[in-house]
Amino acid sequence: MISRNLRHLRLFAAVADLKSLTLTSEKWHISQPAVTQAINKLESEAGGALFERSRHGFFLTPRGEVLLRRVEAAFGLLDSVLGEISPR
C-alpha cells in the first residue's frame, strides 16, 4: 500500500516534474535528504523503483508513471476542495 503521506506524494510529483532531488528540495524549502527519504519510502511501499537515476536526472519507470497518473488525478480532486476549506 502506498503512503498516505500527502507531502511524500507531492514531493514524488515534483521530482517527476523537475527530474532532480536538489531542485525539488529548493522549490519545496526542505532538505535534499528529506526528499530522498520520501522517495525511498514510496519506492519501498510501491515494491520497486519509481525512478531510473542517471547523471542527467530522475526519470520515471513504468511503475512511477502509473503512480504519477494516480497522484495527479487525486490532487486534481483534492486541491480544489482543500482550497475551499483553507484558502491561502
C-alpha positions as CSV (number, residue, x, y, z in Angstrom):
1,M,0.0,0.0,0.0
2,I,1.3,3.4,-0.9
3,S,1.9,6.0,1.8
4,R,-1.0,8.2,2.8
5,N,1.5,11.0,3.4
6,L,0.4,13.7,1.0
7,R,3.7,15.5,1.4
8,H,5.6,12.5,0.1
9,L,3.3,12.2,-2.8
10,R,3.7,15.9,-3.7
11,L,7.4,15.5,-3.5
12,F,7.2,12.5,-5.8
13,A,5.3,14.5,-8.3
14,A,7.8,17.4,-8.0
15,V,10.8,15.1,-8.6
16,A,9.0,13.6,-11.6
17,D,8.4,17.1,-13.0
18,L,11.8,18.7,-12.1
19,K,13.9,15.4,-12.6
20,S,16.0,16.4,-9.6
21,L,16.1,15.9,-5.9
22,T,18.0,19.1,-5.4
23,L,15.7,21.3,-7.4
24,T,12.7,19.7,-5.6
25,S,14.2,20.4,-2.2
26,E,14.9,24.0,-3.2
27,K,11.4,24.5,-4.6
28,W,9.7,23.0,-1.5
29,H,12.1,24.5,1.0
30,I,13.1,21.2,2.6
31,S,16.4,19.4,2.8
32,Q,17.6,17.2,0.0
33,P,17.9,14.2,2.4
34,A,14.2,14.7,3.3
35,V,13.3,14.4,-0.4
36,T,15.5,11.3,-0.8
37,Q,13.9,9.7,2.3
38,A,10.4,10.4,1.0
39,I,11.2,8.9,-2.4
40,N,12.9,5.9,-0.9
41,K,9.9,5.3,1.4
42,L,7.5,5.5,-1.5
43,E,9.6,3.1,-3.6
44,S,9.7,0.6,-0.7
45,E,5.9,0.8,-0.3
46,A,5.4,0.5,-4.1
47,G,7.5,-2.6,-4.3
48,G,10.1,-1.3,-6.7
49,A,11.8,1.7,-8.3
50,L,9.7,4.7,-9.3
51,F,12.6,6.4,-11.0
52,E,15.6,5.5,-13.1
53,R,18.5,7.5,-11.8
54,S,21.2,8.8,-14.1
55,R,23.6,11.7,-14.2
56,H,21.1,13.5,-16.3
57,G,18.3,13.3,-13.7
58,F,15.5,11.2,-12.4
59,F,13.2,9.6,-15.0
60,L,10.0,7.7,-14.2
61,T,9.9,3.9,-14.5
62,P,6.7,2.3,-15.8
63,R,5.7,1.9,-12.1
64,G,6.4,5.5,-11.5
65,E,4.3,6.6,-14.5
66,V,1.3,4.7,-13.1
67,L,1.7,6.3,-9.7
68,L,2.2,9.8,-11.2
69,R,-1.1,9.5,-13.1
70,R,-2.9,8.4,-9.9
71,V,-1.3,11.1,-7.8
72,E,-2.1,13.9,-10.3
73,A,-5.7,12.7,-10.5
74,A,-6.0,12.6,-6.7
75,F,-4.5,16.1,-6.3
76,G,-6.7,17.4,-9.1
77,L,-9.7,16.5,-6.9
78,L,-8.2,17.3,-3.5
79,D,-6.6,20.7,-4.3
80,S,-9.9,22.4,-5.3
81,V,-11.6,21.1,-2.1
82,L,-8.6,22.0,0.1
83,G,-8.6,25.4,-1.4
84,E,-12.2,26.0,-0.4
85,I,-11.6,24.7,3.1
86,S,-8.4,26.7,3.7
87,P,-7.7,29.4,1.1
88,R,-4.2,30.8,1.3
